[in-house]
Amino acid sequence: LMTGHSTATITNNIDKIRQMIGSQVQDTHQKIGGLDIIVEIDESLFGRVKYHRGKPVKGVWVIGGVERTHDRRIF
């Protein structure tokens, strides 16, 4: 890897970051959107293909949204 760290180290750090973000989202009960406020929502499937050929292997669906306001609140 170009980072100089092992795959296991990177995976562990990503898991820790994911847990911290998840805890923050659960602790925040702030709603987004409202009357005349547009919220953009998108979803993406993250996976990979073997040897850059064929159908993608099982992946993870990620969904997110952002307000189109100056605050740009996200979920």
mmCIF file of the N, C-alpha and C atoms, coordinates in Angstrom:
data_MODEL
# 
_entry.id   MODEL 
# 
loop_
_atom_site.group_PDB 
_atom_site.id 
_atom_site.type_symbol 
_atom_site.label_atom_id 
_atom_site.label_alt_id 
_atom_site.label_comp_id 
_atom_site.label_asym_id 
_atom_site.label_entity_id 
_atom_site.label_seq_id 
_atom_site.pdbx_PDB_ins_code 
_atom_site.Cartn_x 
_atom_site.Cartn_y 
_atom_site.Cartn_z 
_atom_site.occupancy 
_atom_site.B_iso_or_equiv 
_atom_site.pdbx_formal_charge 
_atom_site.auth_seq_id 
_atom_site.auth_comp_id 
_atom_site.auth_asym_id 
_atom_site.auth_atom_id 
_atom_site.pdbx_PDB_model_num 
ATOM 1   N N  . LEU A 1 1  ? 0.826   -1.182 0.000   1.00 0.00 ? 1  LEU A N  1 
ATOM 2   C CA . LEU A 1 1  ? 0.000   0.000  0.000   1.00 0.00 ? 1  LEU A CA 1 
ATOM 3   C C  . LEU A 1 1  ? 0.872   1.248  0.000   1.00 0.00 ? 1  LEU A C  1 
ATOM 4   N N  . MET A 1 2  ? 0.353   2.284  -0.577  1.00 0.00 ? 2  MET A N  1 
ATOM 5   C CA . MET A 1 2  ? 1.115   3.520  -0.683  1.00 0.00 ? 2  MET A CA 1 
ATOM 6   C C  . MET A 1 2  ? 1.244   4.256  0.644   1.00 0.00 ? 2  MET A C  1 
ATOM 7   N N  . THR A 1 3  ? 0.444   3.893  1.626   1.00 0.00 ? 3  THR A N  1 
ATOM 8   C CA . THR A 1 3  ? 0.488   4.585  2.914   1.00 0.00 ? 3  THR A CA 1 
ATOM 9   C C  . THR A 1 3  ? 1.615   4.083  3.796   1.00 0.00 ? 3  THR A C  1 
ATOM 10  N N  . GLY A 1 4  ? 2.126   2.908  3.494   1.00 0.00 ? 4  GLY A N  1 
ATOM 11  C CA . GLY A 1 4  ? 3.146   2.318  4.338   1.00 0.00 ? 4  GLY A CA 1 
ATOM 12  C C  . GLY A 1 4  ? 2.571   1.535  5.507   1.00 0.00 ? 4  GLY A C  1 
ATOM 13  N N  . HIS A 1 5  ? 1.249   1.435  5.582   1.00 0.00 ? 5  HIS A N  1 
ATOM 14  C CA . HIS A 1 5  ? 0.583   0.695  6.651   1.00 0.00 ? 5  HIS A CA 1 
ATOM 15  C C  . HIS A 1 5  ? -0.011  -0.585 6.082   1.00 0.00 ? 5  HIS A C  1 
ATOM 16  N N  . SER A 1 6  ? -0.175  -1.568 6.943   1.00 0.00 ? 6  SER A N  1 
ATOM 17  C CA . SER A 1 6  ? -0.757  -2.834 6.507   1.00 0.00 ? 6  SER A CA 1 
ATOM 18  C C  . SER A 1 6  ? -2.254  -2.683 6.259   1.00 0.00 ? 6  SER A C  1 
ATOM 19  N N  . THR A 1 7  ? -2.798  -3.618 5.493   1.00 0.00 ? 7  THR A N  1 
ATOM 20  C CA . THR A 1 7  ? -4.234  -3.625 5.228   1.00 0.00 ? 7  THR A CA 1 
ATOM 21  C C  . THR A 1 7  ? -5.019  -3.749 6.531   1.00 0.00 ? 7  THR A C  1 
ATOM 22  N N  . ALA A 1 8  ? -4.522  -4.557 7.461   1.00 0.00 ? 8  ALA A N  1 
ATOM 23  C CA . ALA A 1 8  ? -5.210  -4.738 8.745   1.00 0.00 ? 8  ALA A CA 1 
ATOM 24  C C  . ALA A 1 8  ? -5.262  -3.427 9.533   1.00 0.00 ? 8  ALA A C  1 
ATOM 25  N N  . THR A 1 9  ? -4.170  -2.670 9.533   1.00 0.00 ? 9  THR A N  1 
ATOM 26  C CA . THR A 1 9  ? -4.142  -1.389 10.246  1.00 0.00 ? 9  THR A CA 1 
ATOM 27  C C  . THR A 1 9  ? -5.137  -0.409 9.642   1.00 0.00 ? 9  THR A C  1 
ATOM 28  N N  . ILE A 1 10 ? -5.160  -0.329 8.333   1.00 0.00 ? 10 ILE A N  1 
ATOM 29  C CA . ILE A 1 10 ? -6.089  0.576  7.657   1.00 0.00 ? 10 ILE A CA 1 
ATOM 30  C C  . ILE A 1 10 ? -7.525  0.162  7.926   1.00 0.00 ? 10 ILE A C  1 
ATOM 31  N N  . THR A 1 11 ? -7.807  -1.141 7.852   1.00 0.00 ? 11 THR A N  1 
ATOM 32  C CA . THR A 1 11 ? -9.157  -1.644 8.116   1.00 0.00 ? 11 THR A CA 1 
ATOM 33  C C  . THR A 1 11 ? -9.591  -1.313 9.535   1.00 0.00 ? 11 THR A C  1 
ATOM 34  N N  . ASN A 1 12 ? -8.710  -1.521 10.503  1.00 0.00 ? 12 ASN A N  1 
ATOM 35  C CA . ASN A 1 12 ? -9.035  -1.202 11.902  1.00 0.00 ? 12 ASN A CA 1 
ATOM 36  C C  . ASN A 1 12 ? -9.322  0.284  12.084  1.00 0.00 ? 12 ASN A C  1 
ATOM 37  N N  . ASN A 1 13 ? -8.524  1.136  11.459  1.00 0.00 ? 13 ASN A N  1 
ATOM 38  C CA . ASN A 1 13 ? -8.743  2.581  11.580  1.00 0.00 ? 13 ASN A CA 1 
ATOM 39  C C  . ASN A 1 13 ? -10.048 2.999  10.927  1.00 0.00 ? 13 ASN A C  1 
ATOM 40  N N  . ILE A 1 14 ? -10.370 2.442  9.778   1.00 0.00 ? 14 ILE A N  1 
ATOM 41  C CA . ILE A 1 14 ? -11.632 2.760  9.111   1.00 0.00 ? 14 ILE A CA 1 
ATOM 42  C C  . ILE A 1 14 ? -12.806 2.322  9.977   1.00 0.00 ? 14 ILE A C  1 
ATOM 43  N N  . ASP A 1 15 ? -12.709 1.144  10.595  1.00 0.00 ? 15 ASP A N  1 
ATOM 44  C CA . ASP A 1 15 ? -13.773 0.673  11.489  1.00 0.00 ? 15 ASP A CA 1 
ATOM 45  C C  . ASP A 1 15 ? -13.960 1.626  12.673  1.00 0.00 ? 15 ASP A C  1 
ATOM 46  N N  . LYS A 1 16 ? -12.863 2.106  13.246  1.00 0.00 ? 16 LYS A N  1 
ATOM 47  C CA . LYS A 1 16 ? -12.954 3.048  14.374  1.00 0.00 ? 16 LYS A CA 1 
ATOM 48  C C  . LYS A 1 16 ? -13.623 4.348  13.937  1.00 0.00 ? 16 LYS A C  1 
ATOM 49  N N  . ILE A 1 17 ? -13.239 4.850  12.767  1.00 0.00 ? 17 ILE A N  1 
ATOM 50  C CA . ILE A 1 17 ? -13.845 6.082  12.254  1.00 0.00 ? 17 ILE A CA 1 
ATOM 51  C C  . ILE A 1 17 ? -15.329 5.874  12.014  1.00 0.00 ? 17 ILE A C  1 
ATOM 52  N N  . ARG A 1 18 ? -15.696 4.735  11.427  1.00 0.00 ? 18 ARG A N  1 
ATOM 53  C CA . ARG A 1 18 ? -17.106 4.432  11.165  1.00 0.00 ? 18 ARG A CA 1 
ATOM 54  C C  . ARG A 1 18 ? -17.898 4.392  12.469  1.00 0.00 ? 18 ARG A C  1 
ATOM 55  N N  . GLN A 1 19 ? -17.332 3.796  13.513  1.00 0.00 ? 19 GLN A N  1 
ATOM 56  C CA . GLN A 1 19 ? -18.013 3.732  14.804  1.00 0.00 ? 19 GLN A CA 1 
ATOM 57  C C  . GLN A 1 19 ? -18.181 5.123  15.415  1.00 0.00 ? 19 GLN A C  1 
ATOM 58  N N  . MET A 1 20 ? -17.145 5.971  15.297  1.00 0.00 ? 20 MET A N  1 
ATOM 59  C CA . MET A 1 20 ? -17.243 7.327  15.839  1.00 0.00 ? 20 MET A CA 1 
ATOM 60  C C  . MET A 1 20 ? -18.315 8.128  15.111  1.00 0.00 ? 20 MET A C  1 
ATOM 61  N N  . ILE A 1 21 ? -18.360 8.011  13.800  1.00 0.00 ? 21 ILE A N  1 
ATOM 62  C CA . ILE A 1 21 ? -19.374 8.730  13.028  1.00 0.00 ? 21 ILE A CA 1 
ATOM 63  C C  . ILE A 1 21 ? -20.759 8.211  13.379  1.00 0.00 ? 21 ILE A C  1 
ATOM 64  N N  . GLY A 1 22 ? -20.903 6.891  13.485  1.00 0.00 ? 22 GLY A N  1 
ATOM 65  C CA . GLY A 1 22 ? -22.189 6.301  13.849  1.00 0.00 ? 22 GLY A CA 1 
ATOM 66  C C  . GLY A 1 22 ? -22.670 6.775  15.206  1.00 0.00 ? 22 GLY A C  1 
ATOM 67  N N  . SER A 1 23 ? -21.764 6.857  16.170  1.00 0.00 ? 23 SER A N  1 
ATOM 68  C CA . SER A 1 23 ? -22.128 7.343  17.506  1.00 0.00 ? 23 SER A CA 1 
ATOM 69  C C  . SER A 1 23 ? -22.573 8.794  17.445  1.00 0.00 ? 23 SER A C  1 
ATOM 70  N N  . GLN A 1 24 ? -21.870 9.606  16.664  1.00 0.00 ? 24 GLN A N  1 
ATOM 71  C CA . GLN A 1 24 ? -22.219 11.023 16.537  1.00 0.00 ? 24 GLN A CA 1 
ATOM 72  C C  . GLN A 1 24 ? -23.594 11.179 15.905  1.00 0.00 ? 24 GLN A C  1 
ATOM 73  N N  . VAL A 1 25 ? -23.878 10.400 14.876  1.00 0.00 ? 25 VAL A N  1 
ATOM 74  C CA . VAL A 1 25 ? -25.176 10.483 14.200  1.00 0.00 ? 25 VAL A CA 1 
ATOM 75  C C  . VAL A 1 25 ? -26.294 10.067 15.143  1.00 0.00 ? 25 VAL A C  1 
ATOM 76  N N  . GLN A 1 26 ? -26.075 9.006  15.931  1.00 0.00 ? 26 GLN A N  1 
ATOM 77  C CA . GLN A 1 26 ? -27.098 8.543  16.860  1.00 0.00 ? 26 GLN A CA 1 
ATOM 78  C C  . GLN A 1 26 ? -27.336 9.546  17.981  1.00 0.00 ? 26 GLN A C  1 
ATOM 79  N N  . ASP A 1 27 ? -26.285 10.248 18.417  1.00 0.00 ? 27 ASP A N  1 
ATOM 80  C CA . ASP A 1 27 ? -26.408 11.209 19.512  1.00 0.00 ? 27 ASP A CA 1 
ATOM 81  C C  . ASP A 1 27 ? -27.037 12.527 19.065  1.00 0.00 ? 27 ASP A C  1 
ATOM 82  N N  . THR A 1 28 ? -27.032 12.795 17.774  1.00 0.00 ? 28 THR A N  1 
ATOM 83  C CA . THR A 1 28 ? -27.573 14.043 17.243  1.00 0.00 ? 28 THR A CA 1 
ATOM 84  C C  . THR A 1 28 ? -29.000 13.801 16.790  1.00 0.00 ? 28 THR A C  1 
ATOM 85  N N  . HIS A 1 29 ? -29.934 14.465 17.429  1.00 0.00 ? 29 HIS A N  1 
ATOM 86  C CA . HIS A 1 29 ? -31.342 14.280 17.091  1.00 0.00 ? 29 HIS A CA 1 
ATOM 87  C C  . HIS A 1 29 ? -31.875 15.461 16.294  1.00 0.00 ? 29 HIS A C  1 
ATOM 88  N N  . GLN A 1 30 ? -30.989 16.145 15.603  1.00 0.00 ? 30 GLN A N  1 
ATOM 89  C CA . GLN A 1 30 ? -31.374 17.310 14.825  1.00 0.00 ? 30 GLN A CA 1 
ATOM 90  C C  . GLN A 1 30 ? -31.968 16.855 13.495  1.00 0.00 ? 30 GLN A C  1 
ATOM 91  N N  . LYS A 1 31 ? -33.147 17.350 13.180  1.00 0.00 ? 31 LYS A N  1 
ATOM 92  C CA . LYS A 1 31 ? -33.802 17.009 11.924  1.00 0.00 ? 31 LYS A CA 1 
ATOM 93  C C  . LYS A 1 31 ? -33.271 17.902 10.818  1.00 0.00 ? 31 LYS A C  1 
ATOM 94  N N  . ILE A 1 32 ? -33.292 17.387 9.590   1.00 0.00 ? 32 ILE A N  1 
ATOM 95  C CA . ILE A 1 32 ? -32.918 18.207 8.452   1.00 0.00 ? 32 ILE A CA 1 
ATOM 96  C C  . ILE A 1 32 ? -34.136 18.386 7.565   1.00 0.00 ? 32 ILE A C  1 
ATOM 97  N N  . GLY A 1 33 ? -34.073 19.388 6.711   1.00 0.00 ? 33 GLY A N  1 
ATOM 98  C CA . GLY A 1 33 ? -35.195 19.657 5.820   1.00 0.00 ? 33 GLY A CA 1 
ATOM 99  C C  . GLY A 1 33 ? -36.239 20.517 6.498   1.00 0.00 ? 33 GLY A C  1 
ATOM 100 N N  . GLY A 1 34 ? -37.389 20.591 5.885   1.00 0.00 ? 34 GLY A N  1 
ATOM 101 C CA . GLY A 1 34 ? -38.480 21.395 6.405   1.00 0.00 ? 34 GLY A CA 1 
ATOM 102 C C  . GLY A 1 34 ? -39.179 22.121 5.273   1.00 0.00 ? 34 GLY A C  1 
ATOM 103 N N  . LEU A 1 35 ? -40.074 22.989 5.622   1.00 0.00 ? 35 LEU A N  1 
ATOM 104 C CA . LEU A 1 35 ? -40.845 23.741 4.650   1.00 0.00 ? 35 LEU A CA 1 
ATOM 105 C C  . LEU A 1 35 ? -39.914 24.597 3.787   1.00 0.00 ? 35 LEU A C  1 
ATOM 106 N N  . ASP A 1 36 ? -39.993 24.429 2.483   1.00 0.00 ? 36 ASP A N  1 
ATOM 107 C CA . ASP A 1 36 ? -39.194 25.176 1.501   1.00 0.00 ? 36 ASP A CA 1 
ATOM 108 C C  . ASP A 1 36 ? -37.689 24.941 1.619   1.00 0.00 ? 36 ASP A C  1 
ATOM 109 N N  . ILE A 1 37 ? -37.265 23.842 2.246   1.00 0.00 ? 37 ILE A N  1 
ATOM 110 C CA . ILE A 1 37 ? -35.846 23.489 2.322   1.00 0.00 ? 37 ILE A CA 1 
ATOM 111 C C  . ILE A 1 37 ? -35.641 22.200 1.537   1.00 0.00 ? 37 ILE A C  1 
ATOM 112 N N  . ILE A 1 38 ? -34.773 22.264 0.546   1.00 0.00 ? 38 ILE A N  1 
ATOM 113 C CA . ILE A 1 38 ? -34.504 21.108 -0.311  1.00 0.00 ? 38 ILE A CA 1 
ATOM 114 C C  . ILE A 1 38 ? -33.408 20.262 0.323   1.00 0.00 ? 38 ILE A C  1 
ATOM 115 N N  . VAL A 1 39 ? -33.627 18.938 0.358   1.00 0.00 ? 39 VAL A N  1 
ATOM 116 C CA . VAL A 1 39 ? -32.627 17.985 0.837   1.00 0.00 ? 39 VAL A CA 1 
ATOM 117 C C  . VAL A 1 39 ? -32.283 17.065 -0.325  1.00 0.00 ? 39 VAL A C  1 
ATOM 118 N N  . GLU A 1 40 ? -31.005 17.031 -0.699  1.00 0.00 ? 40 GLU A N  1 
ATOM 119 C CA . GLU A 1 40 ? -30.544 16.138 -1.758  1.00 0.00 ? 40 GLU A CA 1 
ATOM 120 C C  . GLU A 1 40 ? -30.166 14.803 -1.124  1.00 0.00 ? 40 GLU A C  1 
ATOM 121 N N  . ILE A 1 41 ? -30.706 13.712 -1.663  1.00 0.00 ? 41 ILE A N  1 
ATOM 122 C CA . ILE A 1 41 ? -30.438 12.376 -1.138  1.00 0.00 ? 41 ILE A CA 1 
ATOM 123 C C  . ILE A 1 41 ? -29.888 11.531 -2.272  1.00 0.00 ? 41 ILE A C  1 
ATOM 124 N N  . ASP A 1 42 ? -28.858 10.730 -1.964  1.00 0.00 ? 42 ASP A N  1 
ATOM 125 C CA . ASP A 1 42 ? -28.263 9.869  -2.976  1.00 0.00 ? 42 ASP A CA 1 
ATOM 126 C C  . ASP A 1 42 ? -27.855 8.559  -2.326  1.00 0.00 ? 42 ASP A C  1 
ATOM 127 N N  . GLU A 1 43 ? -27.760 7.534  -3.151  1.00 0.00 ? 43 GLU A N  1 
ATOM 128 C CA . GLU A 1 43 ? -27.302 6.235  -2.673  1.00 0.00 ? 43 GLU A CA 1 
ATOM 129 C C  . GLU A 1 43 ? -26.267 5.704  -3.646  1.00 0.00 ? 43 GLU A C  1 
ATOM 130 N N  . SER A 1 44 ? -25.315 4.938  -3.124  1.00 0.00 ? 44 SER A N  1 
ATOM 131 C CA . SER A 1 44 ? -24.263 4.349  -3.944  1.00 0.00 ? 44 SER A CA 1 
ATOM 132 C C  . SER A 1 44 ? -23.976 2.945  -3.447  1.00 0.00 ? 44 SER A C  1 
ATOM 133 N N  . LEU A 1 45 ? -23.635 2.074  -4.374  1.00 0.00 ? 45 LEU A N  1 
ATOM 134 C CA . LEU A 1 45 ? -23.229 0.710  -4.035  1.00 0.00 ? 45 LEU A CA 1 
ATOM 135 C C  . LEU A 1 45 ? -21.716 0.640  -4.138  1.00 0.00 ? 45 LEU A C  1 
ATOM 136 N N  . PHE A 1 46 ? -21.067 0.322  -3.018  1.00 0.00 ? 46 PHE A N  1 
ATOM 137 C CA . PHE A 1 46 ? -19.620 0.201  -3.001  1.00 0.00 ? 46 PHE A CA 1 
ATOM 138 C C  . PHE A 1 46 ? -19.256 -1.274 -2.992  1.00 0.00 ? 46 PHE A C  1 
ATOM 139 N N  . GLY A 1 47 ? -18.534 -1.694 -3.997  1.00 0.00 ? 47 GLY A N  1 
ATOM 140 C CA . GLY A 1 47 ? -18.078 -3.069 -4.126  1.00 0.00 ? 47 GLY A CA 1 
ATOM 141 C C  . GLY A 1 47 ? -16.876 -3.084 -5.045  1.00 0.00 ? 47 GLY A C  1 
ATOM 142 N N  . ARG A 1 48 ? -16.521 -4.239 -5.505  1.00 0.00 ? 48 ARG A N  1 
ATOM 143 C CA . ARG A 1 48 ? -15.403 -4.315 -6.437  1.00 0.00 ? 48 ARG A CA 1 
ATOM 144 C C  . ARG A 1 48 ? -15.615 -5.503 -7.358  1.00 0.00 ? 48 ARG A C  1 
ATOM 145 N N  . VAL A 1 49 ? -14.917 -5.502 -8.459  1.00 0.00 ? 49 VAL A N  1 
ATOM 146 C CA . VAL A 1 49 ? -14.967 -6.625 -9.385  1.00 0.00 ? 49 VAL A CA 1 
ATOM 147 C C  . VAL A 1 49 ? -13.640 -7.361 -9.296  1.00 0.00 ? 49 VAL A C  1 
ATOM 148 N N  . LYS A 1 50 ? -13.677 -8.644 -9.540  1.00 0.00 ? 50 LYS A N  1 
ATOM 149 C CA . LYS A 1 50 ? -12.456 -9.440 -9.494  1.00 0.00 ? 50 LYS A CA 1 
ATOM 150 C C  . LYS A 1 50 ? -11.713 -9.308 -10.819 1.00 0.00 ? 50 LYS A C  1 
ATOM 151 N N  . TYR A 1 51 ? -10.464 -8.971 -10.747 1.00 0.00 ? 51 TYR A N  1 
ATOM 152 C CA . TYR A 1 51 ? -9.603  -8.852 -11.920 1.00 0.00 ? 51 TYR A CA 1 
ATOM 153 C C  . TYR A 1 51 ? -10.175 -7.886 -12.949 1.00 0.00 ? 51 TYR A C  1 
ATOM 154 N N  . HIS A 1 52 ? -10.956 -6.910 -12.492 1.00 0.00 ? 52 HIS A N  1 
ATOM 155 C CA . HIS A 1 52 ? -11.552 -5.886 -13.357 1.00 0.00 ? 52 HIS A CA 1 
ATOM 156 C C  . HIS A 1 52 ? -12.451 -6.484 -14.433 1.00 0.00 ? 52 HIS A C  1 
ATOM 157 N N  . ARG A 1 53 ? -13.073 -7.632 -14.156 1.00 0.00 ? 53 ARG A N  1 
ATOM 158 C CA . ARG A 1 53 ? -13.966 -8.278 -15.121 1.00 0.00 ? 53 ARG A CA 1 
ATOM 159 C C  . ARG A 1 53 ? -15.204 -8.791 -14.406 1.00 0.00 ? 53 ARG A C  1 
ATOM 160 N N  . GLY A 1 54 ? -16.261 -8.979 -15.181 1.00 0.00 ? 54 GLY A N  1 
ATOM 161 C CA . GLY A 1 54 ? -17.462 -9.628 -14.665 1.00 0.00 ? 54 GLY A CA 1 
ATOM 162 C C  . GLY A 1 54 ? -18.328 -8.725 -13.819 1.00 0.00 ? 54 GLY A C  1 
ATOM 163 N N  . LYS A 1 55 ? -19.306 -9.364 -13.186 1.00 0.00 ? 55 LYS A N  1 
ATOM 164 C CA . LYS A 1 55 ? -20.256 -8.641 -12.342 1.00 0.00 ? 55 LYS A CA 1 
ATOM 165 C C  . LYS A 1 55 ? -19.593 -8.250 -11.020 1.00 0.00 ? 55 LYS A C  1 
ATOM 166 N N  . PRO A 1 56 ? -20.025 -7.138 -10.446 1.00 0.00 ? 56 PRO A N  1 
ATOM 167 C CA . PRO A 1 56 ? -19.469 -6.747 -9.148  1.00 0.00 ? 56 PRO A CA 1 
ATOM 168 C C  . PRO A 1 56 ? -19.799 -7.784 -8.070  1.00 0.00 ? 56 PRO A C  1 
ATOM 169 N N  . VAL A 1 57 ? -18.883 -7.966 -7.155  1.00 0.00 ? 57 VAL A N  1 
ATOM 170 C CA . VAL A 1 57 ? -19.146 -8.836 -6.009  1.00 0.00 ? 57 VAL A CA 1 
ATOM 171 C C  . VAL A 1 57 ? -20.060 -8.087 -5.053  1.00 0.00 ? 57 VAL A C  1 
ATOM 172 N N  . LYS A 1 58 ? -20.527 -8.773 -4.023  1.00 0.00 ? 58 LYS A N  1 
ATOM 173 C CA . LYS A 1 58 ? -21.416 -8.126 -3.059  1.00 0.00 ? 58 LYS A CA 1 
ATOM 174 C C  . LYS A 1 58 ? -20.750 -6.875 -2.508  1.00 0.00 ? 58 LYS A C  1 
ATOM 175 N N  . GLY A 1 59 ? -21.545 -5.853 -2.356  1.00 0.00 ? 59 GLY A N  1 
ATOM 176 C CA . GLY A 1 59 ? -21.033 -4.587 -1.853  1.00 0.00 ? 59 GLY A CA 1 
ATOM 177 C C  . GLY A 1 59 ? -21.883 -4.065 -0.722  1.00 0.00 ? 59 GLY A C  1 
ATOM 178 N N  . VAL A 1 60 ? -21.678 -2.823 -0.385  1.00 0.00 ? 60 VAL A N  1 
ATOM 179 C CA . VAL A 1 60 ? -22.393 -2.166 0.695   1.00 0.00 ? 60 VAL A CA 1 
ATOM 180 C C  . VAL A 1 60 ? -23.109 -0.949 0.125   1.00 0.00 ? 60 VAL A C  1 
ATOM 181 N N  . TRP A 1 61 ? -24.407 -0.841 0.397   1.00 0.00 ? 61 TRP A N  1 
ATOM 182 C CA . TRP A 1 61 ? -25.172 0.331  -0.021  1.00 0.00 ? 61 TRP A CA 1 
ATOM 183 C C  . TRP A 1 61 ? -24.978 1.427  1.008   1.00 0.00 ? 61 TRP A C  1 
ATOM 184 N N  . VAL A 1 62 ? -24.667 2.623  0.544   1.00 0.00 ? 62 VAL A N  1 
ATOM 185 C CA . VAL A 1 62 ? -24.491 3.785  1.409   1.00 0.00 ? 62 VAL A CA 1 
ATOM 186 C C  . VAL A 1 62 ? -25.474 4.852  0.952   1.00 0.00 ? 62 VAL A C  1 
ATOM 187 N N  . ILE A 1 63 ? -26.201 5.430  1.900   1.00 0.00 ? 63 ILE A N  1 
ATOM 188 C CA . ILE A 1 63 ? -27.162 6.482  1.582   1.00 0.00 ? 63 ILE A CA 1 
ATOM 189 C C  . ILE A 1 63 ? -26.808 7.715  2.407   1.00 0.00 ? 63 ILE A C  1 
ATOM 190 N N  . GLY A 1 64 ? -26.987 8.868  1.802   1.00 0.00 ? 64 GLY A N  1 
ATOM 191 C CA . GLY A 1 64 ? -26.686 10.105 2.506   1.00 0.00 ? 64 GLY A CA 1 
ATOM 192 C C  . GLY A 1 64 ? -27.502 11.245 1.949   1.00 0.00 ? 64 GLY A C  1 
ATOM 193 N N  . GLY A 1 65 ? -27.531 12.329 2.679   1.00 0.00 ? 65 GLY A N  1 
ATOM 194 C CA . GLY A 1 65 ? -28.278 13.492 2.234   1.00 0.00 ? 65 GLY A CA 1 
ATOM 195 C C  . GLY A 1 65 ? -27.669 14.762 2.780   1.00 0.00 ? 65 GLY A C  1 
ATOM 196 N N  . VAL A 1 66 ? -27.944 15.860 2.090   1.00 0.00 ? 66 VAL A N  1 
ATOM 197 C CA . VAL A 1 66 ? -27.442 17.161 2.511   1.00 0.00 ? 66 VAL A CA 1 
ATOM 198 C C  . VAL A 1 66 ? -28.492 18.224 2.207   1.00 0.00 ? 66 VAL A C  1 
ATOM 199 N N  . GLU A 1 67 ? -28.646 19.155 3.124   1.00 0.00 ? 67 GLU A N  1 
ATOM 200 C CA . GLU A 1 67 ? -29.559 20.275 2.911   1.00 0.00 ? 67 GLU A CA 1 
ATOM 201 C C  . GLU A 1 67 ? -28.943 21.263 1.930   1.00 0.00 ? 67 GLU A C  1 
ATOM 202 N N  . ARG A 1 68 ? -29.784 21.882 1.132   1.00 0.00 ? 68 ARG A N  1 
ATOM 203 C CA . ARG A 1 68 ? -29.314 22.935 0.235   1.00 0.00 ? 68 ARG A CA 1 
ATOM 204 C C  . ARG A 1 68 ? -29.536 24.288 0.899   1.00 0.00 ? 68 ARG A C  1 
ATOM 205 N N  . THR A 1 69 ? -28.863 24.468 2.040   1.00 0.00 ? 69 THR A N  1 
ATOM 206 C CA . THR A 1 69 ? -28.906 25.726 2.784   1.00 0.00 ? 69 THR A CA 1 
ATOM 207 C C  . THR A 1 69 ? -27.475 26.120 3.118   1.00 0.00 ? 69 THR A C  1 
ATOM 208 N N  . HIS A 1 70 ? -27.298 27.261 3.752   1.00 0.00 ? 70 HIS A N  1 
ATOM 209 C CA . HIS A 1 70 ? -25.953 27.687 4.155   1.00 0.00 ? 70 HIS A CA 1 
ATOM 210 C C  . HIS A 1 70 ? -25.386 26.772 5.236   1.00 0.00 ? 70 HIS A C  1 
ATOM 211 N N  . ASP A 1 71 ? -26.260 26.175 6.053   1.00 0.00 ? 71 ASP A N  1 
ATOM 212 C CA . ASP A 1 71 ? -25.799 25.274 7.120   1.00 0.00 ? 71 ASP A CA 1 
ATOM 213 C C  . ASP A 1 71 ? -25.292 23.950 6.568   1.00 0.00 ? 71 ASP A C  1 
ATOM 214 N N  . ARG A 1 72 ? -25.831 23.506 5.430   1.00 0.00 ? 72 ARG A N  1 
ATOM 215 C CA . ARG A 1 72 ? -25.450 22.253 4.763   1.00 0.00 ? 72 ARG A CA 1 
ATOM 216 C C  . ARG A 1 72 ? -25.476 21.067 5.728   1.00 0.00 ? 72 ARG A C  1 
ATOM 217 N N  . ARG A 1 73 ? -26.527 20.960 6.541   1.00 0.00 ? 73 ARG A N  1 
ATOM 218 C CA . ARG A 1 73 ? -26.645 19.830 7.465   1.00 0.00 ? 73 ARG A CA 1 
ATOM 219 C C  . ARG A 1 73 ? -26.715 18.531 6.677   1.00 0.00 ? 73 ARG A C  1 
ATOM 220 N N  . ILE A 1 74 ? -26.072 17.488 7.200   1.00 0.00 ? 74 ILE A N  1 
ATOM 221 C CA . ILE A 1 74 ? -25.994 16.210 6.484   1.00 0.00 ? 74 ILE A CA 1 
ATOM 222 C C  . ILE A 1 74 ? -26.481 15.069 7.359   1.00 0.00 ? 74 ILE A C  1 
ATOM 223 N N  . PHE A 1 75 ? -26.780 13.947 6.709   1.00 0.00 ? 75 PHE A N  1 
ATOM 224 C CA . PHE A 1 75 ? -27.035 12.695 7.419   1.00 0.00 ? 75 PHE A CA 1 
ATOM 225 C C  . PHE A 1 75 ? -26.429 11.578 6.614   1.00 0.00 ? 75 PHE A C  1 
# 
